[in-house]
Amino acid sequence: TLTILYCLYGASTTRAALIPCAFLFTALPWPAGAETALVQGLTGLVVSATTEGLLWFGHPAEISGHAIRVGEDTILINNACSGIRSFQSLLAVGLFLAAYFRLKLPVALATIVFAVFAAFFFNLCRALILALISLDGGDKAYATWHDPVGYGSVTAAFLALVIFARLFQNTEIPQSTTPDEPSTCQPAFVPGVAALLFVACLLPEGVNQLWFHVLAPSQEVPEW
């Protein structure tokens, strides 16, 4: 896509489309090896930071693998608590906001970095709050507050990211050209390229329908 834009419209248009194209890439699955390494790394950081936070609050916590021991209690930090989902979600939201607010490239990169920081920071706050609730209120209180605390941390991270991007929104209004000075930067419409892009958008759905309705063998599903 970027190569086609560069050939048709030049470098400036390609730079403008860089962030939107990166946003589209977030819809693709991550490579298994990279995602596994990231999950393990995030889990280790959450365990270490949560243990340090518990020590600040007066709990004698110590690390045991991906678990935290506080006296006779054990708090398990599994892969779901690593923050990988909020990391991926906020990364996509950061790219979207950078394109939506028309941020310049340095500010857009700063927004993406802030999205990564916000994902880790608010997930750490979530893990620490749930650990304190588990130690003070037991498993029942933990189960009661698990989802509300999670939703609250994600919402806070999203709002912080929106505010950060909104502060640097590009408010410049492009100057309109007068009749005496016609615009020379209007992109040319190429019907062949437009038709190719349209077919490319319909291709995944067409392949999906072809596979599940024509090519895939039908199997009898047992009735219960």
C-alpha positions, 0 to 999 in steps of 0.5 A: 500500500505504501509503495503504491501511494509513493509511486502515485502521490509522492513521499509527503502522501506516503508519510501521511498514510504511515500511521493509518497503515500501521493502525491497520496492521494492529488487526493482524495476529502477532507472531507467536514467539514475539507475543510469548516473549512479550507476555513473559516479560510483562508478567515478570515486570508486573510481579516485581513491581507489585511485590515492591508495592506490597512492601511499601504498604507494609506486607512482607511480600516475596517473589516466587516465580510468577507468584507473590508470597505474603506469609501463608498467602499466595497471589498468582500473577498469570499470563492474563494479568500481564497486561498484554491485551491492554497493551495491544488495545492501547497501542491500536488506540494510540495509532488511531488517535494519532491519525484522527487528530492529525498529529505530526510524526514526532508527536504521533510517536510520542503518543504511541510511547505514552500508550505503551506506558499507560498500558503498563502503568494502569495494569500495574495499578490494577494488579496492586489494587487486586493484590491488596483486596485479596490480602485484606478481604480474601477470595470473595472480595477479590472475585467481587472486585476483579472485573470492576477494577479491571474495567476502571483501569482500562477506562482510566488508561483510555481517557489518559491517552485521549487527553494526551493526544488531544493536547497536541491536536493539529488545529491548523486549517489548511489555506484554501486556494483562490480561483487565481491560484488553482491547487496543484496537489490534488491527487489524480483518480486512477480507476484501475487502482480504485477497482483493485483496492475495492476487490482487495477489500472484498477478497477476505470476505469472499474467500471466507464465504467460499471456504465455509459454504462450498469447499469445507466438508460438511460434518454432522453435529451430534444433538444433545 
